[in-house]
Amino acid sequence: MKKEDIIKLPNSHLRQRSKRISVVNNKTRKLASDMKAAAVDWEKSRQHEISAALSAVQVDRLERVVIIRDNLEDKDVHDFNVLVNPEIIKYEGKIIEDFEGCLSVNGFYGKVPRYTKVRVKALDLDGNEIRLKAEGFLARVLQHEVDHTKGMLFIDHIKDKEDAFYALNKKGELEPLDYDKKIKDNRILWQ
């Protein structure tokens, strides 16, 4: 798969719940491999962005498969963990607002409230149950991706829309967007 295979709003599939995988098989492994290829291809086209994770719905497959980058700091390391049927079984810590972006919400970032710690249950690519604890940025990424499997996007969590949206400038720094001029009437975001 390529970056062009990543669907974006207003594609209605992004608002649908993904189906659980009943058996992890070669089809599931191929999907995960294709998702990795699309994520890496996407980030090669972006100077200042990293593809931290991707959900199967973002490549137009309504299946509960998520890939999460192993190394969230180094853009040159292209190893991803695969989570099949991921679910958050416990939210912990404080709720903190921080920046999020999405490969399917092109060009926009927003301040999103998320828990600082989560516990997740999923299957690996061999069909074995795995459990993990995550905190900080990884916890945020996991919440973002599990939301995708439920048909939710990061913009759905933003309550105070007037001071919440940003875009990257040419230096790779986030700058606030004027809600009334750039966001309010952007029907793509709110469909």
C-alpha positions as protocol buffer text, in pm:
chain_id: "A"
residue {
  index: 1
  type: MET
  ca { x: 0 y: 0 z: 0 }
}
residue {
  index: 2
  type: LYS
  ca { x: 93 y: 361 z: -54 }
}
residue {
  index: 3
  type: LYS
  ca { x: 5 y: 690 z: 117 }
}
residue {
  index: 4
  type: GLU
  ca { x: -274 y: 736 z: -138 }
}
residue {
  index: 5
  type: ASP
  ca { x: -451 y: 435 z: 16 }
}
residue {
  index: 6
  type: ILE
  ca { x: -502 y: 625 z: 342 }
}
residue {
  index: 7
  type: ILE
  ca { x: -856 y: 760 z: 343 }
}
residue {
  index: 8
  type: LYS
  ca { x: -940 y: 1107 z: 474 }
}
residue {
  index: 9
  type: LEU
  ca { x: -1242 y: 1297 z: 588 }
}
residue {
  index: 10
  type: PRO
  ca { x: -1512 y: 1326 z: 461 }
}
residue {
  index: 11
  type: ASN
  ca { x: -1494 y: 950 z: 385 }
}
residue {
  index: 12
  type: SER
  ca { x: -1784 y: 807 z: 587 }
}
residue {
  index: 13
  type: HIS
  ca { x: -1601 y: 483 z: 667 }
}
residue {
  index: 14
  type: LEU
  ca { x: -1395 y: 675 z: 924 }
}
residue {
  index: 15
  type: ARG
  ca { x: -1717 y: 716 z: 1123 }
}
residue {
  index: 16
  type: GLN
  ca { x: -1802 y: 343 z: 1128 }
}
residue {
  index: 17
  type: ARG
  ca { x: -1716 y: 85 z: 1392 }
}
residue {
  index: 18
  type: SER
  ca { x: -1460 y: -174 z: 1287 }
}
residue {
  index: 19
  type: LYS
  ca { x: -1533 y: -547 z: 1318 }
}
residue {
  index: 20
  type: ARG
  ca { x: -1347 y: -774 z: 1556 }
}
residue {
  index: 21
  type: ILE
  ca { x: -1108 y: -1024 z: 1402 }
}
residue {
  index: 22
  type: SER
  ca { x: -1227 y: -1374 z: 1493 }
}
residue {
  index: 23
  type: VAL
  ca { x: -914 y: -1557 z: 1377 }
}
residue {
  index: 24
  type: VAL
  ca { x: -570 y: -1408 z: 1325 }
}
residue {
  index: 25
  type: ASN
  ca { x: -441 y: -1551 z: 999 }
}
residue {
  index: 26
  type: ASN
  ca { x: -227 y: -1469 z: 695 }
}
residue {
  index: 27
  type: LYS
  ca { x: -490 y: -1222 z: 573 }
}
residue {
  index: 28
  type: THR
  ca { x: -453 y: -1031 z: 901 }
}
residue {
  index: 29
  type: ARG
  ca { x: -74 y: -1039 z: 877 }
}
residue {
  index: 30
  type: LYS
  ca { x: -90 y: -911 z: 516 }
}
residue {
  index: 31
  type: LEU
  ca { x: -319 y: -627 z: 624 }
}
residue {
  index: 32
  type: ALA
  ca { x: -72 y: -529 z: 898 }
}
residue {
  index: 33
  type: SER
  ca { x: 217 y: -537 z: 651 }
}
residue {
  index: 34
  type: ASP
  ca { x: 23 y: -323 z: 402 }
}
residue {
  index: 35
  type: MET
  ca { x: -63 y: -74 z: 677 }
}
residue {
  index: 36
  type: LYS
  ca { x: 306 y: -42 z: 770 }
}
residue {
  index: 37
  type: ALA
  ca { x: 396 y: 26 z: 407 }
}
residue {
  index: 38
  type: ALA
  ca { x: 127 y: 297 z: 379 }
}
residue {
  index: 39
  type: ALA
  ca { x: 234 y: 462 z: 706 }
}
residue {
  index: 40
  type: VAL
  ca { x: 602 y: 473 z: 607 }
}
residue {
  index: 41
  type: ASP
  ca { x: 519 y: 600 z: 257 }
}
residue {
  index: 42
  type: TRP
  ca { x: 303 y: 876 z: 409 }
}
residue {
  index: 43
  type: GLU
  ca { x: 576 y: 998 z: 641 }
}
residue {
  index: 44
  type: LYS
  ca { x: 838 y: 999 z: 363 }
}
residue {
  index: 45
  type: SER
  ca { x: 630 y: 1277 z: 206 }
}
residue {
  index: 46
  type: ARG
  ca { x: 637 y: 1481 z: 531 }
}
residue {
  index: 47
  type: GLN
  ca { x: 949 y: 1662 z: 644 }
}
residue {
  index: 48
  type: HIS
  ca { x: 840 y: 1734 z: 1002 }
}
residue {
  index: 49
  type: GLU
  ca { x: 588 y: 1459 z: 1080 }
}
residue {
  index: 50
  type: ILE
  ca { x: 616 y: 1100 z: 1193 }
}
residue {
  index: 51
  type: SER
  ca { x: 362 y: 826 z: 1135 }
}
residue {
  index: 52
  type: ALA
  ca { x: 319 y: 712 z: 1495 }
}
residue {
  index: 53
  type: ALA
  ca { x: 33 y: 470 z: 1429 }
}
residue {
  index: 54
  type: LEU
  ca { x: -239 y: 366 z: 1189 }
}
residue {
  index: 55
  type: SER
  ca { x: -571 y: 186 z: 1221 }
}
residue {
  index: 56
  type: ALA
  ca { x: -706 y: -47 z: 951 }
}
residue {
  index: 57
  type: VAL
  ca { x: -1007 y: 176 z: 891 }
}
residue {
  index: 58
  type: GLN
  ca { x: -765 y: 442 z: 769 }
}
residue {
  index: 59
  type: VAL
  ca { x: -676 y: 216 z: 475 }
}
residue {
  index: 60
  type: ASP
  ca { x: -1047 y: 153 z: 424 }
}
residue {
  index: 61
  type: ARG
  ca { x: -1062 y: -184 z: 600 }
}
residue {
  index: 62
  type: LEU
  ca { x: -1321 y: -197 z: 877 }
}
residue {
  index: 63
  type: GLU
  ca { x: -1124 y: -445 z: 1088 }
}
residue {
  index: 64
  type: ARG
  ca { x: -987 y: -397 z: 1439 }
}
residue {
  index: 65
  type: VAL
  ca { x: -617 y: -392 z: 1353 }
}
residue {
  index: 66
  type: VAL
  ca { x: -383 y: -119 z: 1473 }
}
residue {
  index: 67
  type: ILE
  ca { x: -12 y: -66 z: 1417 }
}
residue {
  index: 68
  type: ILE
  ca { x: 195 y: 139 z: 1664 }
}
residue {
  index: 69
  type: ARG
  ca { x: 550 y: 251 z: 1593 }
}
residue {
  index: 70
  type: ASP
  ca { x: 812 y: 90 z: 1820 }
}
residue {
  index: 71
  type: ASN
  ca { x: 1032 y: 399 z: 1832 }
}
residue {
  index: 72
  type: LEU
  ca { x: 828 y: 717 z: 1847 }
}
residue {
  index: 73
  type: GLU
  ca { x: 1140 y: 935 z: 1842 }
}
residue {
  index: 74
  type: ASP
  ca { x: 1337 y: 811 z: 1541 }
}
residue {
  index: 75
  type: LYS
  ca { x: 1179 y: 856 z: 1198 }
}
residue {
  index: 76
  type: ASP
  ca { x: 1439 y: 625 z: 1042 }
}
residue {
  index: 77
  type: VAL
  ca { x: 1327 y: 320 z: 1245 }
}
residue {
  index: 78
  type: HIS
  ca { x: 1030 y: 160 z: 1069 }
}
residue {
  index: 79
  type: ASP
  ca { x: 937 y: -112 z: 1319 }
}
residue {
  index: 80
  type: PHE
  ca { x: 574 y: -132 z: 1430 }
}
residue {
  index: 81
  type: ASN
  ca { x: 386 y: -339 z: 1687 }
}
residue {
  index: 82
  type: VAL
  ca { x: 59 y: -487 z: 1568 }
}
residue {
  index: 83
  type: LEU
  ca { x: -245 y: -499 z: 1795 }
}
residue {
  index: 84
  type: VAL
  ca { x: -546 y: -704 z: 1686 }
}
residue {
  index: 85
  type: ASN
  ca { x: -880 y: -626 z: 1856 }
}
residue {
  index: 86
  type: PRO
  ca { x: -721 y: -371 z: 2091 }
}
residue {
  index: 87
  type: GLU
  ca { x: -931 y: -246 z: 2379 }
}
residue {
  index: 88
  type: ILE
  ca { x: -854 y: -19 z: 2666 }
}
residue {
  index: 89
  type: ILE
  ca { x: -939 y: -205 z: 2984 }
}
residue {
  index: 90
  type: LYS
  ca { x: -841 y: 70 z: 3228 }
}
residue {
  index: 91
  type: TYR
  ca { x: -785 y: 445 z: 3214 }
}
residue {
  index: 92
  type: GLU
  ca { x: -549 y: 586 z: 3478 }
}
residue {
  index: 93
  type: GLY
  ca { x: -365 y: 900 z: 3574 }
}
residue {
  index: 94
  type: LYS
  ca { x: -478 y: 1251 z: 3500 }
}
residue {
  index: 95
  type: ILE
  ca { x: -653 y: 1389 z: 3195 }
}
residue {
  index: 96
  type: ILE
  ca { x: -411 y: 1616 z: 3009 }
}
residue {
  index: 97
  type: GLU
  ca { x: -472 y: 1824 z: 2698 }
}
residue {
  index: 98
  type: ASP
  ca { x: -203 y: 1790 z: 2432 }
}
residue {
  index: 99
  type: PHE
  ca { x: -160 y: 1808 z: 2055 }
}
residue {
  index: 100
  type: GLU
  ca { x: -276 y: 1535 z: 1820 }
}
residue {
  index: 101
  type: GLY
  ca { x: -284 y: 1499 z: 1447 }
}
residue {
  index: 102
  type: CYS
  ca { x: -415 y: 1227 z: 1221 }
}
residue {
  index: 103
  type: LEU
  ca { x: -322 y: 1093 z: 881 }
}
residue {
  index: 104
  type: SER
  ca { x: -695 y: 1096 z: 798 }
}
residue {
  index: 105
  type: VAL
  ca { x: -755 y: 1456 z: 911 }
}
residue {
  index: 106
  type: ASN
  ca { x: -514 y: 1618 z: 673 }
}
residue {
  index: 107
  type: GLY
  ca { x: -335 y: 1935 z: 778 }
}
residue {
  index: 108
  type: PHE
  ca { x: -501 y: 1992 z: 1115 }
}
residue {
  index: 109
  type: TYR
  ca { x: -379 y: 1938 z: 1469 }
}
residue {
  index: 110
  type: GLY
  ca { x: -579 y: 1990 z: 1784 }
}
residue {
  index: 111
  type: LYS
  ca { x: -551 y: 1999 z: 2161 }
}
residue {
  index: 112
  type: VAL
  ca { x: -719 y: 1684 z: 2286 }
}
residue {
  index: 113
  type: PRO
  ca { x: -784 y: 1575 z: 2647 }
}
residue {
  index: 114
  type: ARG
  ca { x: -662 y: 1219 z: 2716 }
}
residue {
  index: 115
  type: TYR
  ca { x: -569 y: 1007 z: 3015 }
}
residue {
  index: 116
  type: THR
  ca { x: -197 y: 993 z: 3091 }
}
residue {
  index: 117
  type: LYS
  ca { x: -200 y: 615 z: 3149 }
}
residue {
  index: 118
  type: VAL
  ca { x: -391 y: 322 z: 3001 }
}
residue {
  index: 119
  type: ARG
  ca { x: -395 y: -55 z: 3014 }
}
residue {
  index: 120
  type: VAL
  ca { x: -466 y: -232 z: 2687 }
}
residue {
  index: 121
  type: LYS
  ca { x: -562 y: -587 z: 2596 }
}
residue {
  index: 122
  type: ALA
  ca { x: -517 y: -719 z: 2240 }
}
residue {
  index: 123
  type: LEU
  ca { x: -398 y: -1012 z: 2031 }
}
residue {
  index: 124
  type: ASP
  ca { x: -61 y: -1031 z: 1859 }
}
residue {
  index: 125
  type: LEU
  ca { x: -7 y: -1160 z: 1505 }
}
residue {
  index: 126
  type: ASP
  ca { x: 15 y: -1517 z: 1638 }
}
residue {
  index: 127
  type: GLY
  ca { x: -328 y: -1486 z: 1800 }
}
residue {
  index: 128
  type: ASN
  ca { x: -186 y: -1472 z: 2153 }
}
residue {
  index: 129
  type: GLU
  ca { x: -342 y: -1237 z: 2405 }
}
residue {
  index: 130
  type: ILE
  ca { x: -113 y: -956 z: 2514 }
}
residue {
  index: 131
  type: ARG
  ca { x: -158 y: -691 z: 2778 }
}
residue {
  index: 132
  type: LEU
  ca { x: 37 y: -372 z: 2807 }
}
residue {
  index: 133
  type: LYS
  ca { x: 59 y: -63 z: 3022 }
}
residue {
  index: 134
  type: ALA
  ca { x: 135 y: 266 z: 2857 }
}
residue {
  index: 135
  type: GLU
  ca { x: 184 y: 620 z: 2972 }
}
residue {
  index: 136
  type: GLY
  ca { x: 259 y: 958 z: 2824 }
}
residue {
  index: 137
  type: PHE
  ca { x: 262 y: 988 z: 2447 }
}
residue {
  index: 138
  type: LEU
  ca { x: 221 y: 613 z: 2390 }
}
residue {
  index: 139
  type: ALA
  ca { x: -95 y: 616 z: 2605 }
}
residue {
  index: 140
  type: ARG
  ca { x: -227 y: 904 z: 2394 }
}
residue {
  index: 141
  type: VAL
  ca { x: -150 y: 719 z: 2070 }
}
residue {
  index: 142
  type: LEU
  ca { x: -326 y: 405 z: 2192 }
}
residue {
  index: 143
  type: GLN
  ca { x: -638 y: 600 z: 2290 }
}
residue {
  index: 144
  type: HIS
  ca { x: -636 y: 774 z: 1950 }
}
residue {
  index: 145
  type: GLU
  ca { x: -611 y: 444 z: 1759 }
}
residue {
  index: 146
  type: VAL
  ca { x: -869 y: 258 z: 1968 }
}
residue {
  index: 147
  type: ASP
  ca { x: -1102 y: 552 z: 1899 }
}
residue {
  index: 148
  type: HIS
  ca { x: -1056 y: 484 z: 1526 }
}
residue {
  index: 149
  type: THR
  ca { x: -1185 y: 129 z: 1574 }
}
residue {
  index: 150
  type: LYS
  ca { x: -1500 y: 284 z: 1728 }
}
residue {
  index: 151
  type: GLY
  ca { x: -1556 y: 531 z: 1444 }
}
residue {
  index: 152
  type: MET
  ca { x: -1425 y: 832 z: 1639 }
}
residue {
  index: 153
  type: LEU
  ca { x: -1165 y: 1091 z: 1544 }
}
residue {
  index: 154
  type: PHE
  ca { x: -954 y: 1319 z: 1761 }
}
residue {
  index: 155
  type: ILE
  ca { x: -1161 y: 1621 z: 1657 }
}
residue {
  index: 156
  type: ASP
  ca { x: -1463 y: 1463 z: 1831 }
}
residue {
  index: 157
  type: HIS
  ca { x: -1294 y: 1518 z: 2169 }
}
residue {
  index: 158
  type: ILE
  ca { x: -1235 y: 1890 z: 2120 }
}
residue {
  index: 159
  type: LYS
  ca { x: -1493 y: 2092 z: 2310 }
}
residue {
  index: 160
  type: ASP
  ca { x: -1355 y: 2447 z: 2295 }
}
residue {
  index: 161
  type: LYS
  ca { x: -1303 y: 2464 z: 1920 }
}
residue {
  index: 162
  type: GLU
  ca { x: -1205 y: 2832 z: 1904 }
}
residue {
  index: 163
  type: ASP
  ca { x: -858 y: 2786 z: 2058 }
}
residue {
  index: 164
  type: ALA
  ca { x: -797 y: 2424 z: 1970 }
}
residue {
  index: 165
  type: PHE
  ca { x: -682 y: 2393 z: 1607 }
}
residue {
  index: 166
  type: TYR
  ca { x: -330 y: 2424 z: 1470 }
}
residue {
  index: 167
  type: ALA
  ca { x: -130 y: 2366 z: 1153 }
}
residue {
  index: 168
  type: LEU
  ca { x: 240 y: 2311 z: 1091 }
}
residue {
  index: 169
  type: ASN
  ca { x: 436 y: 2600 z: 947 }
}
residue {
  index: 170
  type: LYS
  ca { x: 733 y: 2555 z: 711 }
}
residue {
  index: 171
  type: LYS
  ca { x: 969 y: 2515 z: 1010 }
}
residue {
  index: 172
  type: GLY
  ca { x: 761 y: 2228 z: 1149 }
}
residue {
  index: 173
  type: GLU
  ca { x: 620 y: 2433 z: 1437 }
}
residue {
  index: 174
  type: LEU
  ca { x: 253 y: 2433 z: 1531 }
}
residue {
  index: 175
  type: GLU
  ca { x: 73 y: 2763 z: 1485 }
}
residue {
  index: 176
  type: PRO
  ca { x: -286 y: 2834 z: 1592 }
}
residue {
  index: 177
  type: LEU
  ca { x: -548 y: 2859 z: 1322 }
}
residue {
  index: 178
  type: ASP
  ca { x: -819 y: 3121 z: 1327 }
}
residue {
  index: 179
  type: TYR
  ca { x: -1134 y: 2920 z: 1397 }
}
residue {
  index: 180
  type: ASP
  ca { x: -1372 y: 3164 z: 1231 }
}
residue {
  index: 181
  type: LYS
  ca { x: -1164 y: 3196 z: 913 }
}
residue {
  index: 182
  type: LYS
  ca { x: -1015 y: 2849 z: 864 }
}
residue {
  index: 183
  type: ILE
  ca { x: -1211 y: 2591 z: 1065 }
}
residue {
  index: 184
  type: LYS
  ca { x: -1570 y: 2686 z: 1145 }
}
residue {
  index: 185
  type: ASP
  ca { x: -1706 y: 2639 z: 795 }
}
residue {
  index: 186
  type: ASN
  ca { x: -1480 y: 2347 z: 706 }
}
residue {
  index: 187
  type: ARG
  ca { x: -1756 y: 2094 z: 644 }
}
residue {
  index: 188
  type: ILE
  ca { x: -1499 y: 1822 z: 587 }
}
residue {
  index: 189
  type: LEU
  ca { x: -1411 y: 1814 z: 957 }
}
residue {
  index: 190
  type: TRP
  ca { x: -1765 y: 1797 z: 1090 }
}
residue {
  index: 191
  type: GLN
  ca { x: -1925 y: 1537 z: 863 }
}
